[in-house]
Amino acid sequence: MTNSNNTKNLLEEAKILKNREKYEEALKILETLYENYPNSKEIKSTLIDTLFDYGGYLNDYYTMGYEKAKQLFERITILSPKDYRAHYNLGIAYFNLGQMDNAKNSFEKALTIKPDYKYCFYNLGLIYEDLEQYEEALNYYEQALEIDSNFTYALTARSQVRQKLDDLKHKNMSN
C-alpha cells in the first residue's frame, strides 16, 4: 500500500471515529497526520472540525469538561487564528470556568474578526451582569439587539437588567 493510500485510510478512520464520538482516538490520528502533512487542507479542516465537535461536547452543562474544552479551543486558535467561532467558544469555556477576564478577551477577539456576532455581545452582557455592572451589561444587550432585534436571549436579559436597575433606583430613593 502506498503512503498516499495509507494517509487516506487513516483520515477516513479518523472521520469514522469522530462520527462515533470517539474524539480522543480521532484526534490522535489527526494530530499525527497534521504533523506529517501540515499543508493538507483536508487534514487541517478535519482536525479543526473534530476539535470543535469535541470541545462543544465538553463545554456543555451536562458534561462540564470545561478545562479540556478550553485546551481544544485554544488549539483551534493556533491552527486558525482568524476563526471567530474558536475565540467565541474559548470565551464560553473561560466563562464556564469563572475566568471572566479571559472570557471577555476571547469574546472581544472574536468581535475583531466578526464585528456583528450577536452572541459575543450577549455573552459580554452576561459577564457585566454577573459583575453587577448593569449599565454596561445593558449596553452589550442593546448591541446584540441592534444586530438582531428578535434575539430572544438578549431581549430577556435586557428586560431583566432593566428591572434590576429600576429596583436599585427605587431602593436608593427609599434610603
URFEN-V329228 format. One record per residue. N is the residue number from 1. RES is the residue in three letters. D_FIRST is the distance of its C-alpha to the first C-alpha in whole Angstrom. Layout:
BEGIN
n = [N N]
res = [RES RES]
d_first = [D_FIRST D_FIRST]
END
This chain:
BEGIN
n = [1 2 3 4 5 6 7 8 9 10 11 12 13 14 15 16 17 18 19 20 21 22 23 24 25 26 27 28 29 30 31 32 33 34 35 36 37 38 39 40 41 42 43 44 45 46 47 48 49 50 51 52 53 54 55 56 57 58 59 60 61 62 63 64 65 66 67 68 69 70 71 72 73 74 75 76 77 78 79 80 81 82 83 84 85 86 87 88 89 90 91 92 93 94 95 96 97 98 99 100 101 102 103 104 105 106 107 108 109 110 111 112 113 114 115 116 117 118 119 120 121 122 123 124 125 126 127 128 129 130 131 132 133 134 135 136 137 138 139 140 141 142 143 144 145 146 147 148 149 150 151 152 153 154 155 156 157 158 159 160 161 162 163 164 165 166 167 168 169 170 171 172 173 174 175]
res = [MET THR ASN SER ASN ASN THR LYS ASN LEU LEU GLU GLU ALA LYS ILE LEU LYS ASN ARG GLU LYS TYR GLU GLU ALA LEU LYS ILE LEU GLU THR LEU TYR GLU ASN TYR PRO ASN SER LYS GLU ILE LYS SER THR LEU ILE ASP THR LEU PHE ASP TYR GLY GLY TYR LEU ASN ASP TYR TYR THR MET GLY TYR GLU LYS ALA LYS GLN LEU PHE GLU ARG ILE THR ILE LEU SER PRO LYS ASP TYR ARG ALA HIS TYR ASN LEU GLY ILE ALA TYR PHE ASN LEU GLY GLN MET ASP ASN ALA LYS ASN SER PHE GLU LYS ALA LEU THR ILE LYS PRO ASP TYR LYS TYR CYS PHE TYR ASN LEU GLY LEU ILE TYR GLU ASP LEU GLU GLN TYR GLU GLU ALA LEU ASN TYR TYR GLU GLN ALA LEU GLU ILE ASP SER ASN PHE THR TYR ALA LEU THR ALA ARG SER GLN VAL ARG GLN LYS LEU ASP ASP LEU LYS HIS LYS ASN MET SER ASN]
d_first = [0 4 7 8 6 7 10 11 10 12 15 15 16 18 20 21 22 24 26 26 28 26 26 26 23 22 23 22 18 20 22 19 17 20 21 18 18 22 22 20 23 21 20 23 25 23 24 27 28 27 29 32 31 31 34 36 36 37 40 41 45 44 41 42 39 41 40 36 37 38 36 33 35 36 32 32 35 33 30 32 36 37 36 40 38 37 40 42 40 40 44 44 42 45 48 47 47 50 49 51 51 48 47 50 48 45 47 48 45 44 47 47 43 45 48 49 47 50 48 48 52 52 51 53 56 55 54 58 59 58 60 63 63 64 65 61 60 62 61 57 57 59 57 54 57 57 53 54 57 56 54 55 54 56 59 59 59 61 64 63 64 67 68 68 69 72 73 73 75 77 77 78 81 82 82]
END
